[in-house]
Each structure stands twice: as structure tokens, then as C-alpha cells.
């Protein structure tokens, strides 16, 4: 795995992995992103917060990018798109959100993958790369993630990356319009293995 930093105006990491790379979203991604999200809507809706009516519009995407940029500049969150190296196809996204400094030094992972690319190992690879960014670049101590109890695929992704289950949080997040229980997972810096095979 190679962590490449590009020069100013903003330091944009490109995390290069065996089959994919992670990079920050860009304005030119809107159409491909909107098409993939629309195609995958029924697949994604059960696992995500409710989609607003304008979720896939260009204006909504611009607002999303503005929030990503602000979070990045304030060291509060880091969003990446998963892109296949062979053909530069957009596969999904992963976010390191709620970055907490001070005594916590932690963040929370959130991620999604388009339906055509699910269960092919891409997200496992992406989580491994995002862990490298969290621990090696951001120097965090802990990365957390939460999954719905019946989201066995997501739990498998986390376990393959070395995450350990820590318990159940009741009615933890409002997903698909309902407050739902979540299984909590975490990976500590001392548990992170940079040589672990991502796929």
C-alpha cells in the first residue's frame, strides 16, 4: 500500500491499494456518483439514514462536497471515494467522521458500496486503507464503526480488518427512518497490522 500526498492548494491523500485507490470526492464525480447511488438505492436504503427528496441532485452533491471540505479543513472528518484502479470506476465511499482529538484521538467509520460491486472484497480493501490513513497519517488511537445487528456482510468487513466487537448500543442511530440498535466495533492503534492483507 502506498500513501501519496499531493502538493497544495490542499493536501489530498490518494491511498493506493492492490485493486482500488481512495481519493477525496470531486465536483466532476456527481453524475457517476448519482447514477451509482440511483442504481443501488434499494440495496442501500435499509442501511442508511433516510434519503431526502433531492438526495441525488447536483445541488445536493455540491452541498455534500462543501461539508466534506469544511470537515477536512477543521480536522473533523475525511471523506473518500473508492475508485477501481483498472478503469477508474467509482465503486462507493468511506468516511472517517466525528474525529475527536484531545484525550480521545478517535473517529468513526461509515461506508457504502454500490450494488454491482458488493461482496467482491472492495470494501474490505478500502477499510484497510482507511485504517492506514487514520493510524499512520492522522495518528489516531482508535477507530470505531457501528452496524445493524443483521448486517452480517458489514460485520465481516470489519472483522477482516481486525476490528473487535465491543457490544450493542440500543436505538443508536436513526436508519431508514427508525431508531435502530447497532453492534459496536473498534480497532485500536496497537492492534492495527499494516501488513495485513486487505483482500
Helices and strands as residue ranges (DSSP letters): E 2-5, E 13-16, E 20-23, G 27-29, H 30-39, H 41-45, H 58-73, E 78-84, E 90-100, E 106-113, G 115-117, H 122-132, I 133-137, E 142-148, H 152-160, E 164-175, E 178-188, G 189-191
